[in-house]
Amino acid sequence: MTNKYYLGVDIGGTNTVYGVVNQTGEIIFQGNFNTKLYNEPIELVKDIFKSFQNFSSKNDIQIKGIGIGAPNGNFNNGCIEFAPNLFWGEMIPIADYFSNIFQLPSKLTNDANAAAIGEKTFGGAKFMNDFIVLTLGTGLGSGIYVNNQIVHGKNGFAGEYGHTKCNESSRQCTCGKIGCIETYVSARGIVQTYQEFYFANKGKMPDKEISTKQIYNLAVDGDSIAIETYSKTAHILGNSLSNLINILDPEAIFLFGGIANAHPLLIPILKESINNNVLPILKGKTKILPSQLLNKNAAVLGSAAMWF
Ligand SMILES: [Zn+2]
C-alpha cells in the first residue's frame, strides 16, 4: 500500500499544533507555534509552511491536502467565525490562506467535529455509523455522526450541544446566555461547583485556586466535596444526554478531552442518570465510552482525517 500523507492542523487560542499524518494514523512529523504571538493569521500559516517545507525537503514526503480544526471553524465556508479566544477578527478565511500558501486543497471544521472524525477514522468508532463525541475541556463541544456522516447543519454550526439548556439554569455562559449546560459541564463549571459545595460545607472559599485534575485526585482519595462535585456534574450531563439519546439513538457516546480522564468516576453515574431519564425502549442501549484517542494528538489526527 502506498502511503498517502496529509497535514492536520489544530488551531487553539493558546497553541497551534500541526502534523503530517498517514492513513494508519501515525503522526510522522509534528510541530507547534504559540497562536498568541501572531497578530495576523496568514503569518502563522506561512510559518507552518516553512516548517513543513524544511521537513519535506529532508524526507522527500509530499502531502495531498490539509485539514484544519479550529474553534468556530465552519466547514461550509472555510472561515473561522467569531471565535471568542482568537483575536483575528470576525471572519477569517483560514482554509483559503492554507490553500494559497501550500497550493493544495484545504478543509476546515470545528475542533469537536475534528475529534469525532478522528474517532471514526482511527479510534473506537471505526465500525459505527451513529455516534457522538463529547469534548470536555475549557468548554463542552460535540461532534455528531448520523447515518455514517458528520452533521454540519445548514449554517455549518450543528453540534453546539454545550449551549443547550439544562435544568440547573442560573449560571451565566460565555456565549451571553444563561443556563447552558457548559456552565456546569466544563473545567470552569466543575471548579465553580466545587467552590459552591466547599463554601456550603466549610463556610468559606478554598484558600487556593484548584484545577479539575486536582478535584478529580481529591475525589479518588475519598474527599466528599470533590466526590459530590463530580457526581453533580455527571448527573447534570446524564439527564441532558438522555434528550440527545431520545432524539438520535446513537450506538455510543465517547468522552474526549482533559476532563474525560475522570471517566472512571463519570461513566457509572452517567449511565445511571441516562437510564433514569431515557425512553424505556432505549434504556441501556447507548454505550458510554472513553475516547480511544484520549491523550493522543486527536485534534491533529482528526483534522487530517477529513481527507481519509
Ligand atoms: Zn452558552
Residues whose N, C-alpha, C, O or C-beta is under 5 A from the ligand:
A	BS01	ZN	G162 H163 C173 C175 K177 C180
